Amino acid sequence: MNTYKQYHDESNKFFYETMIYFSQCNTDKKFALDQLLKLTSDAAVEDFNVRNMSRDALTEKGIAILVSRCSFKIYKYPTENQHVVLSTWEEKSEALQFVRDYEIRSEDGEKLVSGVSTWLLVDLNNRRLMPIKKFDEMGLRTPSELKMDHDCLPCGKITLSENAKLLAERKICYSDIDANGHTNNSRYAAFAVDALPPEYRGKQFTDFRINFSKEAMIDETLQIFGDICDDEKKIIVVGKTSEAVSFEAELHW
């Protein structure tokens, strides 16, 4: 019987051991992008849980931390039944964003995926953004001063070109909604991949980044637009509701 550990090391990195399960993989038995978002988000939440900053504890203080942007470099896709070790840690925060890094390695230490994400601090009473210094003033953690170079694409703006075409429409259903009351961030990666023409869904994407702009709510319909550039080996996908852009994603192969 396998035992999977979760622990912090002396540098305060959080390690999260797990198996890649059949249900987390695509038809090629390789880890799906939406599952990558889910795993890294869960690890970040668990890191905070262990440090006495659970979602419930933050809610009691009238605040929430919501993921804003993610970027990943995929060196080699984790595969079905593979034992992997995810590590995650905080970097020095920006004025309005937490910054968090990730690595996923095989059991023998081979680097499979690296990434970075940014998170927003939200006042639950008025749904407005709060400066990160307000969080630190609550004394919930010792802020990190770490700054690192990243081998993934920057968590920057993603712009859809004028050549974009409507790829699909997707209604937001009950099973897409999480306990925050809106579409779970991992679902947008599934929406993006599902909207691609069949010949692109199985591409071995080496870089993936996604920005979350405005929450999609139950019964809303996303119009998903795409711009596929074979010369640059790049696809940009943007999902829009009737009111605003909901997410922007960029995939390279």
N, C-alpha and C positions, 0 to 999 in steps of 0.2 A: 504494500500500500504506500503510495507516494504521500509525503508530507510537504506542504508548501508554506514557507515562512514569510512573515512580514516583520520588518525590523528597521531601526535607524542605525547607521554606523556612527563612528566618532565625528565625522564631518557634518552630521545631521541629514545626510541623504537618506531617503526612505526607499527601502527595497521591498519589492512585491513579487514573490514567486508564484507562477501559475502554469497551468497547462493550456495549450491551444486546443480547444475542443471542436468536434465536428460541426456543431451548430454555429461556430464563429467563422467558418470558412466558406469561400465561394465554391463553385463547381470544380475548380482546379485544386481544391484542398489547401488553398492558401488563404491566409488571414485577410478578412474583408476590411475595407477602409472604415466602414461605420463601426465595426468592432474595435478597430484601433482607437477611434475617438472615445468609444465607451470605456475601454480598458484604461486609457491614460486619464480620463476624467475621474473614473472610480478610484484610481490610485492616488490622485491628488486629493480627493475628498477623504480617503482613508488616512492619508498623511496628516491632514488637519484633525481628523477624529482622534488619532493617537495623541495629538498634542493638545487635546481638550478644546478643540475648536470645531465641534460637530455642527451640522446644519441646525439642529435644534438649539444648541447653545447660541449660535449666531442669531437665529430667529428671535430668541428671547431678548436680545439686545437691539432688535429692530433692523438688522442688516442681513444682507445676503451677498455671496460672492458668485458671480456668473461668468462663465467662460466667454471670451470675446473673439479671440482669434487663435488659430493653431496652424503650425507648419511642421511638416515631417519630411525627412530624407529617408528613403527606404533603400537600404543596401541589399537586403535579402528578405523575402517575405517569410515570416514564421509560418509553419505548416501544421497540419492536423497532427495531434498527439505529441507535439514538441513541447518540452519543458523550457520555459523562458524565465528570465529574471528582468523585471522592469525596475529601473531606478528613477527617482524624481526628486527635485530639489528646487528651492526658491532662489532666484537671483535678486539683486537689488531692485526694488520696485521703482516704477516711474510715477509721476505725479498722480495719475489717475488709473494706473494699471499695476496689478501684480504681474510678475514675470516668473514663469516656471519652466524648467527644462526636463527632458526625458531621455532615457536610453533604454532600449530593449536589447538584451544579449541572449545568446543561446546558453545552455547549461555549461558549455566549455569556454564561454567568454567571448565568442565571436559577436561583433556588433551587427545587429540586424536593422535597427531603426533608431534614429535620433530625432529630437524635435524640441520645439519651444511653443509655449502658449502664453497668452495674456488674459487676465481676468479683471472684471470690474467690481467695484464695491458699490452696492446699491442700498439706499435707504428704503426700507419696505413700507414706510408710512406714506411716502410721496413718489416712490419709484424713480427717484433722481439719483444720479451718480454722486459719490462722495470721494473726496481726496483720500488717498491711501494713508496719509498722515493721521487722519481721524481714527483709522483702525489701529494704528500703532499707539496712539494716545490712550487707547483702551487697555493697553498692557497685556494683550492676548498672546504676544509672541515677541521674540527678539528679531528685529528686521535683519534680513541678510544684506551684506555689503558686497556679495560676490558678483562679479561681472565676467562673462565668458564670451568667446567667439562661438558662432554657430555654423554648422556645416549644411544646414537646411536653408531654404529661402526665407527672407525676412517676413515677419508678420506685418505686412504692409497692405496698402489698398490694392484691390483687384478691380480692374476696369473692364467692362464688357464693351467690345468694339461695335461699330455700326453694322458689321457684317453678321451679327448674331441672328439666329433663327429660333423660332419657337420649336422646342423639342418635345415637350410633353406638358400635360396638366395633371396636378396631383391634389386630391382633396385630403385635408388633414383629418385623420380619424382618431377615435378614442385611444387606440393603442399607441399612437404617436406621442401622447401627452404624458408628461411626468408630474411629479409632486409640486413643481413650481407653477403648474397650471398652463404650461405652453409646451410646444414641441421640443422634445429632448434633443440636445445638440447633435447626438450621434445619428439621428434620423436624416439629417440634411445630407450627409455623405451618401446614404442609401438613395435618397431622392436624386442626387446628382448622377450617380452611376446608372441608376435605372433609366434615366432620361436619355442616356447616350445611345446612338445607333448600335445595333448588335455587334458590329465588327470592332467597336472600341471598348466594349464592356470588359473584355478579357485582357486588355493591355496590362503589361506589368509596369505600372506607374512607379517612377523612381522618386518623384517629388509630388507632394500633395499639401495644399494649404487651403484654409477655409476661414471665412469671416462671417460672423453672425451679426446681422444688422438690426432686425426687428422680429420679435417672436411671432411665429405663425400659430394661430389659435385654432381650436377645434372647429370643424365645418368650413374653415376658409379654404380657398383653392389657390394653390401655387401655380403660376405659369412659369415654366422652367425654360430659359433661353440658353443657347449655347453657341460658341464660336470655336470651331475646330480648325486648327492650323497644322496641317501635316508637315509643312516645311520646318516649322519650329518644334514639332512634336509636342504640341501644347493644346490643351482644351480649357476654355473658360466657361463656367456654367453659373448662371445667376437665377435665383428663384424670387419671384415677385408675387405679392398679394395685390389686391385691388388698391391698396393704400400705399404700399412702400416696398422697397427691396427687403427681402427676408434674409437671404444668404448669398454669398459669393464664393465660388470655389475655383481653384486652378489645379490642373493635373498635367504632369509631364511624363513622357515615356522615353 
